[in-house]
Amino acid sequence: MKRLSKYHILPAVFLIAFGAVLGVQLDAYLSDDDLEKQFSKMRQAFIRINQSYVDPVKAPNVAEEGVKGMVSSLDPHSTYIPADRAEDVKDQYQGSFGGIGIVFEVPNDTARVISPLAGGPSEEAGVMAGDRIVEIEDSSAIGISSSEIQNRLKGEVDTKVQMTVYRPTVGERSTFTITREKIETQSVRSPYMVNEETGYMSINRFTMKTHDEFRQAAKTLLDKGMERLVLDLRGNPGGVMRSSWQIANEMLSGDMTIVKTKGRSEQMNQTISAKSGGLLRKKPVIVLVNRGSASASEILTGALQDHDRAFIVGRRTFGKGLIQKQFDLGDESVLQMTVGRYYTPVGRLIQSPYERGHRKNYYKEKFSTINQATYHLKEYRESIPDSLAYKTDHGRTVFGGGGILPDYVVQPDTTALTFLVQSGLDYAFARKWFTTHETELRSTWQERPEEFQASFEPSSEMMDSFWSFAEKNGVTITQDPDSVDMSEQIYARATAREKQDFVATRVKGYLARLLYGRGVARPILNKADPAFQEALSLWPSSRELAAYHSTKQSSTAKQN
């Protein structure tokens, strides 16, 4: 297999290769008699349906359904992206778009500005946190979805959009004419120092700008004295593969394999290797993952685990080891199709098994297996055949065949009020409380985020309101211990009170998100995050791996 270092890799391997043309060498493919025959069949069916069906049909709709039908016979991750969605998908991976620079949510029927982006066009125009968006270009914005609001506010850079807001704190409406600018979406979120030596950051997806954001965040944390890092990849669905390689390179030694790719095309058969000069080459690292960590997240996690470079904590990952490439279909719609598979450095295929054309069963079986790896870990390990067991550089056993199994699996807390978290009742209550007490909260705390983090505590009145809210939404709090049934959301009052601090911290965190955004909220929410808190007790294991990696790096350097 050909080895490429320093990311000298052909564009065919990039996940999301924008602008690729489906028609390249199409004539050569259709020279095969059987392919030409099948292509003719589809063409004839399309013509007959449009000419002779009993009712008039729209040719674009028929063509679109035909493409969807073809794609549905492939693997579960190949997909058709209609023209009206293609631009949004492209923006997600590019990491930027033309917009006005606000973070907002739609709690009821009216969008509420959480915060204008610092230095962005909305902040400069005078838009403030707490403003309600009531009109966009003289059309009502009340009662429409967040995606529709986003679509109306987005547009070409240097074009103008008129937005009217209602400001509850003064009871007045204001209209702003805002010039759209290039807005950078942040994929690296909430970097902060947990304590004097521990840094934290999360990556919510991999875009073309994620590596630059990662380096900037890492440098900031290093300047603050970071000696070890918690890297949170939970819920990260993947994205641009190259960014995950680049971040792996910041932690791996030169010439170490990051990932191997294989496909029908010779261009897909590549090995990607690290180069020298990474920022975090010797720092202990813990990586947090869960079932929402997929694709590029698993490439990064797999490389760090195979080389014993980081200690992986959490739940088994999703198990997506397929590489998609985008093909332009000529009308701005896109065929996003699997063109290869990736393997970790020791040869593990992370893709879980699938049967082409059976997508419903694929996801059902996948989450069943993930749940087994969480709730019945011993049985899950014993069910993995020896053929899927691999050895890391340091001789530890890791597994292939579907997702990344962490080095330390965080067990579910079956005694806590997990329903409250999983159902989002804590966030729903925080939004309700915030709406009712917004004026008071903003006047007291809006300009004091650090003090809010340090000293704000939900009052007993607030928590009594929370339990009442929970009971109105399906939770029963009982005095009778014999009546407890957590599967039916029936909890003992003693258990509820025992978890009061846990719930109060989460409510505080969500109030902080509504007041200031994620950056202020994350340090608070992490205090009530069981996986994060367990990770902080596992630094001895992470330091051991970092020391082994450093020793191996020095040994390799001497040999060279």
N, C-alpha and C positions, 0 to 999 in steps of 0.2 A: 504494500500500500504506500502510495506517495505521501511523504510527510511535508507539511507546510508549517513554518514557524513565522512568528511576527505577523500573524493574520494575513499572510499573502495567500488569499483564497479566492477562487473565482466566484463571481456574483451569484452563480446558480445555487450556491449553498446557503445564501442569506435567506432567513425566514422573512417573508414579505418582500419579494423583489418587485418593487413597483414598476409598472410600465412594461413588464415582459409581454411579448406578443405571441398569442396563441398560434398565429398563422405561420410561424417560422418552420420551414421544412414540412408544412402540412401536405403539400403535393407529394412529397416523397413517401409520407406515411400512407397516403391514399392510393399509392401505386399497387399496394397489395390488393388482389382481386376481392377477397372476402371483406376487407375494410370498405372498399369502394361500393360493394353490394349493400352492406349495412347502411352506409351513409346515404345511398340512393333510397333505401327503404324509409329512412327518417324524412328525407326531403319530400317523397311522395305523400307520406302521411300528413305532413305539415300542409302541403298544397291542398290535398283533398279536404282536410278539416276546414280550411279557410274558404274553400270554394263551395262545398256541398253540405256542410252541417246544417241541420234544420233551422237553427237560429243563427243570426249574424254573430261572429266571434271577432275578437280583437287579436290580430296577428302577434303583437308583442306579448300578450298574455299567454298565448299558446306556446310561443317560443320559450318564454320564461319557465313555464311549467315543464316543458320538455327538458330543459337544462337541469332543473331541479330533480326530475326523474332520473336522469343519467347519473347525477352526483350522488343520489341516495343509494345507488348500487355499489358505491365505493366504501372506503373506510369511514368511521364515524367523524373524523375531523376534516375531511374534504367538504367544502361548502360553496354554495353560490351566493354572492353578495350583490343584491340589486343595485342599480345605478343610484337610487336615492339614498342608499346607505354607504356606498363605497367611499365617499369623501370623508365621512365621519370615521370610518375604520382606518383610512389612511392617516387622518389627524392623530389617532391614538398611537400609531406606531412612529410617526414623525416627531411627536412630542411638542407640537406647536399648532396654532390655528389663528385665524383672524377673529378677534373678539374685543370685548370691552373690559375684561379683567375683573370679574367678580366671582365670588363663591356664594352660591345661594341654595336654598332648599324650598320645597313647597309643602309646608306642614299641614295645611288644610286646603284652601282653594286659591291662596295668594302666595306668590313667591316672596320669601324673606331673604334679604341680603345678609349672609353671615359675615362676610368681610370683603371689601374691595382689595385687590392685590396691591401691595405697596408699590408706589411709583407708576401704577397702571393708569390707563385713560379714565376709568371710573373714579378712582381716588382723586385724580387731578380735576375732574369735572365737579366734584363735591358730593358724590354718592357716599352714604355712610352705612355702617353696620346697623341692621334693624330696619332699614328702609323696605317698604313693600312695593313690589313692582306691579303697578296697576294698568299701565298702557305701554305698548311698544308701537311706534309709528302710527299713533292715533287709533290703534285697535286695542280693545280690551285684552289684558293679560290675566284676567281673573278667571279661574275655573279651567285653565288649560294645563297640560302636563309639563313637567320640567324639561322633557326633551323638546317639546314644541317651543318653549321659551328660549332654550339654548339655540335652536335653529334660527329663531328670529333675531337673536342678538349676534350670532356669528355672521361673518361675511368677509369680503375682500378687505385686505389691509388698506388703510387710508380712505375707506368709505365711511359715511356717517350714519348713525342710527339715533332716533329720538326715543327717549325712555322717560316715562312719568312715574314718579314714586310717591307713596304716601308715607310721611314720617310721623309715627305714633307719638313720639316724645313731644312734638309741638302741635300735632293735629293738623298739619298742612300738607298740601301736594306741591311737588316741584317737578319741573320738566327739564331734562338735560339733553343736549345734543352732543353726542360722544363720537369721536373719531376712532374707528377700530384700529388696533395695532396688532402686531404679532405677539401672541400670548404664549409663553412657554408653560407647558403643563409639567408639573413636578411629579416625577416618578419615584424619586428618593424623598421620603417624608420623615418629618419629626426627628431629625438628629439632635441628640442632647446627651449630657453627661448624667448618668444614673447616680454615680458617686465620684469620688476624686479620681478613680482609675478606670471606671467602666463606661464606655460609650455605647450608644444605641442608635440605630437607624433602621427604617423599614423601606422596602422597595415594593411598590404596589403593581408594577408591570415593567417590562423592559422595552424602552423606546430607543430611538437612535441617539438620544441625548443622555441616557441613563448613566453611562460610564463617566461622562464629564460631571454629572451631578454627584455621583458616588465619590469621585476624587475630591471634589470641592468639600463635601460633607466630611470625608475622612480627614482632610487637612485641617478643617476647623476643629474637629474633635481632638486631633493630635496636638494642636496648638493649646488646647485646654488641658492637656496632660493625659490623654487616653492611653492606657496600657493594654486594654483588651476590649473586644467589640462583640456586642450582640447584634447580629444581622437578622432581621425579621423578614422572612419570605412567605409568611402565612397569607393565604388568599391571593398570591401572585400567580395569574394564569399563564404567564410567559410573555411572548412578544418577539422582539428582535434578537435572534440568537447571538449575533455578534457582540451585543452589549454584555451578555452573560459570560462570554469568553473573556472579554476585556476585564471584567471584574474579577474573574477567577485568576487572571494573570497578576492582579494586584496582591494576591495572597500566595501564589505558587512560585516555586523556583524555576529558573530558566530550563527550557527543553522538556519540562514535564508535560505529558499529554493532558489536554483539557477535555477533548471530545473526539470521537471518530464518527464519520458519517458514511452511509452506504446507500446506494440507489441503483436504478437501471443505467443511468448515465455515468460514464467514467468520471465526469466532473464531480459527481456526488461522492466518490470514493476518496475521502480525504481524512487526514489526521491533523487536528489543530493543536498546536503546542504553545506553551508559555514562553515568554522572553524575560529577560532580567529587568530589574528596576522597579518592582512593585512597591507600593506605599506600605503595605501591611504584611510584608513577607515573614516577619518574626513575631507578630502579635497573636496571643491566644484569641481564638474566634469561636463563638457558639452561634449556630444557625438554627432559627426557629422555622419549622415547616408544619403544614397540615394538609388535609385532603384537597384544599384549594390551591396548593402549590403545584404547578404543572409546567411542562415543556421547558422553556429556558430556565425556569427556577430549578428544575430537576437536573439540567445540565450543570449548572453552577454547584448545586448541592452534591451531585454525584462525583464531580471532579474533586471537591474538597474532602469528601468522605473516602474516596478510593486512595487518595494520597495521604490520608491521616492528617489532613491540614486543619480541619475544624471538627468540633464535636456537634453532632446533629441531634436536635431535641424537638419533640412534639409528637405528631401523628404521621402515619404513612401518607405519602404524597399521592397525587392523582394518578400518575402512570401514563403520561403522554410522551411517547418517544418517536413521534413522527414529525417530519419537516414539511411545512407547506410553502408553496411558492404561488404568487399571484399572477394570473394571466388576464390581460385586458381583452374583453370580448367585443370591443369595437363601439359599444354604446355607453361607455363609462361603467357598465357592470363588470364584475370581476369573478373569475373562477379561481378560488383559493384551493389548490389541490396538493395532495401529498405527493412528494417527489423523492422522499428518502426517509431513512431511519437513522437515529443517532444512538451511539453506544458510549458508555462511560469509559474511562481510561483502562479499567481491567476487563472490559468487554461485556459489561452488563447491558442488556436491552431493557430499558425502563418501560417501554410500551406494554400495557397489559393486553392479554389475548382478546381478539375480536373476530367476529364473522361478518364478512362484507355484506352490507345491506340490512343488517339487523341492529339498528342503532338503539332502539328502545331496550332490548335485552342487554346491550353493551353497558349502558349506564346503570341499569339495575344491578347487574352482576358486579360491576366495578365498585359501587358503593357498599354492596354486601361484603365484598372482600376487604374493603377499607375498614368497615365496622368490625369485622372479625379480627383484623390486625390491631384494633384498638381495645375491644372488649374481651377478646380471647387470645391474647398475645402468644401464650405458650402453645396452644393448639395450632395457631397460624404458623409459627416457626416450624413446628413438627410436620406441617403439611407441605412445606416447600421441598421439592426434590433436590437431591444432592447435585444434580446437573445445573441448578440455578444458584449454587453457593460459590462465591468467589472470595479471594483473599486480597486484602488491601496491601499497600507497601509494607506496613508494619505487621502483617500477618493476621489482622482481624478478619472475621467472617462477615461478609455482606451478601445481599441477595439481589438477584435479577428477577425478571418475569412480571414486573408490574409495580411501578412506583419505587420510591426510596423509603426503606424502613429506617427510622432514626436509630442512632446509637442509644438513645434513651427515650423510651416511649412514655409520654405523660398519660397516666391513667385518668379516665373520666371520674369526676367527683359525683358519685351517686347519692351523696347525702346533702349536697348543697342545693340551693334553689335554682337548678340548671334551667328549668323551664322559663324562669324570668329572663335569663340571658338569651336562650335560644329563640324565644318568642319575641324578643325586643321590647318587653314590657318596660324595662328600666329606661330605655331611650324614649319610648312613647310617653312615659310619665314626665321625663325631663322636658320634652317639647311642650307638653301641656302646661306644666308649671312655669316654664319660661314665658310662654305666651301670656299667661295671667299676670306674671310679676315682672314683665320685661322692663318697664319704665324704672322700677325700683332697682333692679339688678344692674341696668346700664348706668344709672346715675351714681351708684355706689362703687361699681367694680370695673366699668368699661376701660378706664385708663390705668388700671392697677393689676395687670395680669399676674405678675410675680407674687403680689400679696394674695390674690385669689388662690393661686396654687398653694401657698403656704398656710393660709389662715381661714379660708372659707370652709364652713362645715354645715351640711344640711341640718336644719333644725328638727327638733322632735315633732313639731307641727308638720313639717314637710314629709317626714318619714311616716307619720300616721296617715297622711294623705296618700302616700305611696301604697301602703297596705290596703287601704280602701279601694284605690284604683286597681290593684292587682285582683282583689276579690270580685270587682265588677267585671273583670276580664278573664275569668275562668279559674282563678286560684282560690282555694279554700284554706283558711287558717283555722285549725281546730284546737280545742283544749284537750280533746280526748286522744291520748297516744295510740289507742287501739284503732282509731279511725284513719290513721295516716296511710296514704297510698299515693306515692309520688308519681306513679304512672297515670293517675287521675288528677294530678296537681293538687293533692290534699296534703298539707304540711302541718306539722305540730307547731303551735305558737312558740314553743321553746326553740325549735330549729330556726324559725323565722327571726326571732330576736338574736339568736346566736350569729346569724348571717347579716345582721343589721349593718355592721360596719362595711362589709363587702358590698352590699347594695348601695349604701350611702356614698361610697367612693365612686361607684360607677355612675350614679346620678350626678355627682359633682363633676365627673369627667365629661359627661354629655352636656351639662350646663356650660362648661368651659368651651366645648366645641361650638356651641351656639353663640357664645359671647365673643370668642377670639379665633376659632378655627382649630385645626388638628394639632398644630404645633404646641399649643398650650395644653390641649386635652390629653395628648398621648402619655406624658409622664404621670398624670393622675390615673388614667385608665390602666396603665401597666401595674400599678400598685394593687389592683384587683384582678390581675390576669394570672391564673394559676400556672400556666405554662411558663410565662416569663419569670415568675417568682421561683419556680423550681429550677429554671435554667441558671439563676444566679447562685445556686448552691452547687453547681457542677463545674466550677472553674478548675478544680484539681485535674479532672479528666482532660479538659481543654488545654491546660498548661502542659500536661504530659505529651499530648500530640504535638503541640507547638515546639516543645524541646526536641522531640524525635525528628520533626521536620527540619529544624534548624541544624541538628547534628548531621542529618543526611545531606543537607545542602552544603555544609562545610566539607564533608567527605567527598562529594561530587566535585567541588571546586578544586580540591587538592589533586584529584585524579586528572583533572583537565590541565 
